[in-house]
Amino acid sequence: MGDRLTDAGGACALRPQYHYPVSGCTHREVPKDEPQGMRLSAYRFHEEDPIAFSDGVRFMWRVGDIINAKTHPESPKCFIEKLDAAAGDTVVGKPAATTVTSYAWVYVW
């Protein structure tokens, strides 16, 4: 279900609760006063596939995306910075303002 960094959140949007050895969704709620919104709690551990970095790292949350199989045939989910309809870019999902709270544990050895 998507790339390895976002599996927990993406799958959690589809299933109420689940867990695997390295990822899961512990809580999912669609508020009655905000039926277009969703609150969820998901996690992803990278014990078996560590993410190596130096001098910082950046994770990006995507709600909706722009795809173009012609200009990015290696992966139609590649991040495209700016929509270019003339080039055949297509908006996928329903991009909207989103509030995300996250935290990360980083181990140094």
Secondary structure, DSSP 4 states (H G I P E B T S, - for coil): ---TTTHHHHHHTTSSSEE-SSEEEEEEE--TT-TT--EEEEEE--SSS----SS-------SSEEE-TTT-TT-TT---SS--GGGT-EEES----------------
